[in-house]
Amino acid sequence: MPNVIEVQDLLKRFDRVAAVNGISFSVAKGEFFGLLGPNGAGKTTTIRMLYGFSPPTGGSLKVFGLDIKTHWRPIKSRIGVCHQENTLDPDLTVEQNLHVYARYFSIPKKEAAEHARELLDFFALTHKKEAKVMELSGGMARRLILARALINRPDLLILDEPTTGLDPQSRHQVWDKLATLKATGLTILMTTHYMEEASRLCDRLVIIDHGRILVDGSPAELIARHAGSSAIEIEGPDQALRDYVKENRIEHDDLGGRLILYVPEEVELHNTIRDRFCTEKCIFRNSTLEDVFLRMTGRELRE
């Protein structure tokens, strides 16, 4: 079965700056694919090229087997996009936002109204169909943007940080809806800053930084490969611990006042570290995708 997205040596330059610098990846039909990276890594620039908003500078980009440079119109007709920003029309009601957007795809009025009702029911917005957008909570507005992205029954859904700024309850509601959409076989590509979100939803993901792909794989594979099966955080590490870590070649991050060890789940090793070096605060936990992300992209602030 051909891939829905095929990207090969994709390049995007702004003057002399390469925002996307020769990346390659593919997304299979029915796959939930994640594009992760810090601010300025090139994520949003990449997806803007994917849905035809920004032309590539170089490389190959195919969606549904079609070249985005020459077949952008049929490609866009089969894509749904959930933007990071709230782009809903504030002058229209919730239901009208869906009806008006359906016109861009030449969807017959009766069909659009029927599908709008289905989407409002799916996203638990039926009781707000006559409300203006400005009356919605952040979570409701985000669900409406998702509903709008699905009005044309797309074969590919692109999500740019779909839960940014939402409270935990609203975020989990969106996750539940995305998981349901994934179960229908819809192909989904998502950018996100939430590692729990990526771990929960993505079948596969890449981490990108400075316009280049650093790693590619499933969340479980990347955690096992780059952060081990478990982590031990030790506050106030002394030189004896640092010597022990070096002698035993234990993967670690030294943050000065805190040492994070990435270790296999060996009882003897854990007991040795607990008995000899946990004189102050010591946390034993499972390794996470966030560990991988920070190890790959660093811990400095990105503005």
C-alpha positions as CSV (number, residue, x, y, z in Angstrom):
1,M,0.0,0.0,0.0
2,P,1.5,3.4,-1.0
3,N,2.3,5.9,1.6
4,V,0.0,8.9,2.1
5,I,3.1,11.2,2.6
6,E,6.5,10.8,1.0
7,V,9.1,13.5,1.8
8,Q,12.6,13.3,0.4
9,D,15.4,15.8,1.0
10,L,12.9,18.5,1.7
11,L,14.4,22.0,1.9
12,K,12.9,25.4,2.8
13,R,15.0,28.5,2.9
14,F,14.2,32.0,4.1
15,D,16.9,34.2,2.6
16,R,20.1,32.3,3.7
17,V,18.4,30.5,6.6
18,A,17.5,26.8,6.1
19,A,14.3,26.4,8.3
20,V,14.0,22.9,6.9
21,N,17.3,21.4,5.9
22,G,17.0,18.2,3.8
23,I,14.6,16.1,5.8
24,S,13.1,12.7,4.7
25,F,10.2,10.7,6.1
26,S,7.1,8.9,5.1
27,V,3.6,8.4,6.6
28,A,1.7,5.2,5.9
29,K,-2.1,5.1,5.4
30,G,-3.9,4.9,8.7
31,E,-0.8,5.9,10.7
32,F,-0.8,8.5,13.5
33,F,2.5,10.3,12.9
34,G,4.2,12.8,15.2
35,L,6.5,15.7,14.3
36,L,8.2,16.9,17.5
37,G,10.8,19.5,18.2
38,P,11.5,22.7,20.2
39,N,10.4,26.2,19.1
40,G,12.0,27.1,15.8
41,A,12.9,23.5,14.9
42,G,11.1,23.6,11.6
43,K,7.9,21.7,12.5
44,T,5.3,24.3,11.4
45,T,7.3,25.2,8.3
46,T,7.2,21.5,7.3
47,I,3.5,21.1,7.7
48,R,2.8,24.4,5.9
49,M,4.6,22.9,2.9
50,L,2.6,19.7,3.3
51,Y,-0.8,21.4,2.9
52,G,0.4,23.7,0.1
53,F,0.6,26.9,2.0
54,S,4.3,27.4,1.6
55,P,6.2,26.2,-1.5
56,P,9.4,24.0,-0.9
57,T,12.7,25.4,-1.9
58,G,14.0,22.0,-2.9
59,G,13.5,18.3,-2.5
60,S,10.5,16.1,-3.2
61,L,7.1,16.2,-1.4
62,K,4.3,13.9,-2.4
63,V,0.9,13.5,-0.8
64,F,-1.4,10.8,-2.0
65,G,1.3,10.0,-4.6
66,L,0.9,13.5,-6.1
67,D,3.6,16.2,-6.3
68,I,2.6,19.2,-4.1
69,K,4.1,21.6,-6.6
70,T,1.9,20.6,-9.5
71,H,-1.1,19.0,-7.9
72,W,-1.7,21.2,-4.8
73,R,-5.4,21.7,-5.6
74,P,-6.5,18.0,-5.6
75,I,-4.2,17.4,-2.6
76,K,-5.8,20.2,-0.6
77,S,-9.3,18.9,-1.3
78,R,-8.5,15.7,0.5
79,I,-6.7,17.3,3.5
80,G,-8.1,18.6,6.8
81,V,-6.0,21.1,8.7
82,C,-6.3,22.1,12.4
83,H,-4.3,25.2,12.8
84,Q,-2.5,26.2,16.0
85,E,-4.2,29.6,16.1
86,N,-8.0,30.1,16.5
87,T,-9.1,31.0,12.9
88,L,-12.8,30.6,13.5
89,D,-15.1,33.4,12.3
90,P,-16.3,35.3,15.4
91,D,-19.2,36.8,13.5
92,L,-20.8,33.4,12.9
93,T,-22.4,30.8,15.1
94,V,-20.8,27.5,15.8
95,E,-22.9,25.7,13.3
96,Q,-22.5,28.5,10.7
97,N,-18.7,28.2,10.9
98,L,-19.0,24.6,9.7
99,H,-21.5,25.4,6.9
100,V,-19.5,28.3,5.5
101,Y,-16.3,26.2,5.6
102,A,-18.0,23.4,3.7
103,R,-18.6,25.8,0.8
104,Y,-14.8,26.0,0.1
105,F,-15.1,22.3,-0.8
106,S,-18.2,22.7,-2.9
107,I,-20.1,20.3,-0.6
108,P,-23.9,20.4,-1.3
109,K,-25.8,22.3,1.3
110,K,-27.9,19.3,2.5
111,E,-24.9,17.1,2.8
112,A,-22.9,19.8,4.7
113,A,-25.7,20.4,7.1
114,E,-26.0,16.6,7.8
115,H,-22.3,16.2,8.4
116,A,-22.1,19.3,10.5
117,R,-24.8,17.8,12.8
118,E,-22.8,14.6,13.0
119,L,-19.5,16.5,13.9
120,L,-21.2,18.7,16.5
121,D,-22.6,15.6,18.1
122,F,-19.2,13.8,18.0
123,F,-17.4,16.7,19.6
124,A,-20.2,17.3,22.2
125,L,-21.0,20.8,20.8
126,T,-24.7,20.3,19.7
127,H,-25.9,22.3,22.7
128,K,-23.7,25.2,21.5
129,K,-24.6,25.2,17.8
130,E,-26.4,28.6,18.0
131,A,-23.7,30.2,20.2
132,K,-21.1,32.7,18.8
133,V,-17.5,31.6,18.8
134,M,-16.5,34.2,21.4
135,E,-18.9,32.5,23.9
136,L,-17.0,29.2,23.7
137,S,-14.4,28.0,26.2
138,G,-10.9,27.2,25.0
139,G,-11.6,23.5,24.9
140,M,-14.9,24.0,23.0
141,A,-13.2,26.3,20.4
142,R,-10.4,23.7,19.9
143,R,-13.0,21.0,19.4
144,L,-14.9,23.2,16.8
145,I,-11.6,23.8,14.9
146,L,-11.1,20.0,14.8
147,A,-14.7,19.5,13.6
148,R,-14.2,22.1,10.9
149,A,-11.1,20.3,9.7
150,L,-13.2,17.2,9.2
151,I,-16.1,18.8,7.3
152,N,-14.7,17.6,3.9
153,R,-14.2,14.0,5.2
154,P,-10.4,14.2,4.6
155,D,-8.1,11.3,3.9
156,L,-5.3,13.1,5.8
157,L,-5.8,15.2,9.0
158,I,-2.9,17.6,9.9
159,L,-2.8,19.0,13.5
160,D,-0.5,21.8,14.5
161,E,-0.2,21.6,18.3
162,P,-3.9,20.8,18.7
163,T,-4.1,21.1,22.5
164,T,-1.8,24.0,23.2
165,G,-3.2,26.2,26.0
166,L,-5.9,23.8,27.1
167,D,-6.5,22.7,30.7
168,P,-6.0,19.0,31.5
169,Q,-9.7,18.1,31.3
170,S,-10.1,19.7,27.8
171,R,-6.8,18.2,26.6
172,H,-7.9,14.7,27.6
173,Q,-11.3,15.2,25.8
174,V,-9.4,16.1,22.6
175,W,-7.1,13.1,23.1
176,D,-10.2,10.8,23.3
177,K,-11.6,12.2,20.1
178,L,-8.3,11.9,18.3
179,A,-8.0,8.3,19.4
180,T,-11.5,7.5,18.1
181,L,-10.6,9.1,14.7
182,K,-7.4,7.1,14.6
183,A,-9.4,3.9,15.2
184,T,-11.4,4.7,12.0
185,G,-8.2,4.4,9.9
186,L,-7.8,8.1,9.3
187,T,-4.2,9.1,8.6
188,I,-3.1,11.8,11.0
189,L,0.0,14.0,11.2
190,M,0.5,16.0,14.4
191,T,3.0,18.5,15.8
192,T,3.0,18.8,19.6
193,H,5.1,20.0,22.5
194,Y,3.4,17.6,24.9
195,M,5.4,14.4,25.2
196,E,2.6,12.5,26.9
197,E,0.3,13.4,24.0
198,A,2.8,12.0,21.5
199,S,3.4,8.9,23.6
200,R,-0.3,8.2,23.9
201,L,-1.4,8.9,20.3
202,C,1.5,8.4,17.9
203,D,2.3,5.1,16.2
204,R,5.6,6.7,15.0
205,L,7.3,10.0,15.3
206,V,10.4,12.0,14.4
207,I,12.2,14.6,16.5
208,I,13.4,17.5,14.5
209,D,15.8,20.3,15.5
210,H,17.5,23.1,13.5
211,G,15.7,21.8,10.4
212,R,17.0,18.3,10.6
213,I,15.6,15.0,11.8
214,L,17.4,13.6,14.8
215,V,15.6,10.3,15.4
216,D,12.7,8.3,13.9
217,G,10.7,5.5,15.4
218,S,7.8,4.5,17.7
219,P,7.7,6.1,21.1
220,A,8.5,2.8,22.8
221,E,11.5,2.2,20.5
222,L,12.9,5.7,21.0
223,I,12.6,5.4,24.8
224,A,14.3,2.0,24.8
225,R,17.0,3.2,22.5
226,H,17.9,6.5,24.0
227,A,16.7,6.5,27.6
228,G,16.8,2.9,28.7
229,S,13.9,1.2,30.5
230,S,14.1,3.2,33.7
231,A,15.6,6.4,35.1
232,I,17.0,7.4,38.5
233,E,17.2,11.1,39.5
234,I,19.6,11.8,42.3
235,E,19.8,15.2,44.0
236,G,23.2,16.5,45.3
237,P,25.4,13.9,43.5
238,D,29.0,13.6,44.9
239,Q,32.2,12.7,43.2
240,A,31.9,9.0,44.3
241,L,28.7,8.7,42.4
242,R,30.1,10.4,39.3
243,D,33.1,8.0,39.4
244,Y,30.7,5.0,39.8
245,V,28.7,6.1,36.8
246,K,31.8,6.5,34.7
247,E,33.4,3.2,35.8
248,N,30.1,1.3,35.0
249,R,29.5,3.3,31.7
250,I,26.0,4.2,32.8
251,E,24.1,6.5,30.4
252,H,23.4,9.7,32.2
253,D,22.8,13.5,32.1
254,D,24.8,15.6,34.6
255,L,22.8,18.7,35.5
256,G,25.2,19.9,38.2
257,G,23.0,19.6,41.2
258,R,21.1,16.7,39.8
259,L,22.2,13.5,38.0
260,I,19.8,11.5,35.9
261,L,20.8,7.9,35.2
262,Y,19.3,5.9,32.4
263,V,19.6,2.3,33.5
264,P,18.1,-1.2,32.7
265,E,15.8,-2.6,35.2
266,E,18.4,-4.6,37.1
267,V,17.5,-5.1,40.8
268,E,21.2,-5.4,41.9
269,L,22.2,-2.2,40.1
270,H,19.1,-0.3,41.5
271,N,19.9,-1.6,45.0
272,T,23.5,-0.6,44.8
273,I,22.7,2.9,43.7
274,R,19.9,3.2,46.4
275,D,22.2,1.9,49.2
276,R,25.4,3.7,48.3
277,F,24.3,7.0,46.7
278,C,20.8,8.0,47.7
279,T,21.8,10.0,50.7
280,E,19.5,12.9,49.7
281,K,16.5,13.0,47.4
282,C,16.4,10.0,45.0
283,I,13.6,9.3,42.5
284,F,13.2,5.9,40.7
285,R,10.8,6.1,37.7
286,N,10.2,4.7,34.2
287,S,12.0,6.5,31.3
288,T,9.8,8.6,29.2
289,L,9.6,10.3,25.7
290,E,10.4,13.6,27.5
291,D,13.8,12.1,28.5
292,V,14.5,11.3,24.9
293,F,13.4,14.7,23.7
294,L,15.6,16.5,26.2
295,R,18.6,14.3,25.5
296,M,18.2,14.9,21.7
297,T,17.5,18.6,21.8
298,G,19.1,19.9,25.0
299,R,17.7,21.6,28.0
300,E,18.4,25.3,27.2
301,L,15.4,27.6,26.8
302,R,14.3,28.4,23.2
303,E,12.8,31.8,22.7
